[in-house]
Amino acid sequence: MPSTIGDKTYSKSIELPETEVFRNLKNAKRFAMDIGGSLTKIAYYSTVPYRKVLYNKDQKAVDSEGQEVNPKYEVSQGDRLHFVKFETKYIETCLDFLQENLVASADVMKEKKIKVTGGGAYKYADLLQEKLGLTVDKEEEMTCLIEGCNFLLKNIHDEVFIYQRHGNPEYRFPNVDPCIFPYLLVNIGSGVSIMKVEAEDRYERIGGTATGGGTFWGLGKLLTKAKSWRHFSVMGYILTSITK
């Protein structure tokens, strides 16, 4: 579901599966940032309560003795990861969002750290510390990318699919396999990097190009009246649909 804050709607969140691997998530860092050349991305964790009406087989709410009553509910709690994006040139707006929604007072946050990756982790380190009262703990971007990909490939069902344009079905979801190596990881951001991953701690960059999302964004601005990255996301979806 989209994350709505005030009168703004942000990126979709994902529901975390009930697996053993997530049992310590509540004790992990609650949010982190990736400050790229074009976009700043925030991922944060929350728990969401769910209510389920208790029905009998005839779809009527019943009590423990089977008597029809006003609806009764079973309340459970689900874990979700949420994602918010900002254009990096509006980094101050991004930090305002963090202050208003995810960061406590400066006194409470004193000496606490925030995990940040991307080139902006260095460029905006002082600004983050001054505005949020948090020490910036810089993480190497490619290491984060590969460790995150390894985690998803090993633990999340249906995270990986094989696409065959004229296949039936077009999309096939293989089972989670702990033997995921070797594989190629293509990371498309403002530029593109191609990584050959051979083990948990062994990988190398074997190719890439500066022609990526940044180029698409620039051409889109020159050829259309669109200005926001959201417009270009829609354009990319349309182009992909046409070329299929």
Long-range contacts (C-beta under 8 A, 24 or more apart in sequence): 3-82, 3-83, 3-84, 5-97, 5-101, 10-82, 10-83, 10-84, 10-85, 11-82, 11-83, 11-84, 11-85, 12-83, 13-80, 13-81, 13-82, 13-83, 14-80, 14-81, 15-78, 15-79, 15-80, 16-78, 16-79, 16-80, 16-81, 17-156, 17-157, 19-155, 21-155, 22-79, 25-79, 29-113, 29-114, 29-115, 30-102, 31-98, 31-102, 31-114, 32-114, 32-115, 32-116, 32-117, 33-114, 33-115, 33-116, 33-117, 33-118, 33-121, 34-116, 34-117, 34-118, 34-141, 34-144, 35-88, 35-91, 35-116, 35-117, 35-118, 35-119, 35-120, 35-121, 35-123, 35-124, 36-88, 36-118, 36-119, 36-120, 36-189, 36-190, 37-88, 37-119, 37-189, 37-190, 37-191, 37-214, 38-87, 38-88, 38-189, 38-190, 38-213, 38-214, 38-217, 38-229, 39-85, 39-86, 39-87, 39-88, 39-229, 40-85, 40-86, 40-87, 40-88, 40-91, 40-94, 40-118, 40-120, 41-83, 41-84, 41-85, 42-83, 42-84, 42-85, 42-86, 42-94, 42-97, 42-98, 42-102, 43-81, 43-82, 43-83, 44-81, 44-82, 44-84, 44-102, 45-79, 45-80, 45-81, 45-82, 46-79, 46-80, 46-82, 47-77, 47-78, 47-79, 47-80, 48-77, 48-78, 48-79, 48-80, 49-75, 49-76, 49-77, 49-78, 50-75, 50-76, 50-77, 50-78, 51-75, 52-76, 85-229, 87-228, 87-229, 88-120, 91-120, 91-124, 91-127, 92-131, 95-127, 95-128, 95-131, 95-132, 98-132, 99-131, 99-132, 103-132, 103-133, 103-134, 106-132, 106-133, 107-133, 109-133, 109-134, 111-135, 113-137, 115-139, 117-141, 117-144, 142-187, 142-193, 142-195, 142-203, 142-205, 145-185, 145-187, 145-195, 146-185, 146-195, 146-197, 146-203, 147-200, 149-185, 149-197, 150-180, 150-197, 150-200, 153-177, 153-180, 153-183, 154-178, 154-180, 165-244, 188-212, 188-213, 189-213, 189-214, 190-214
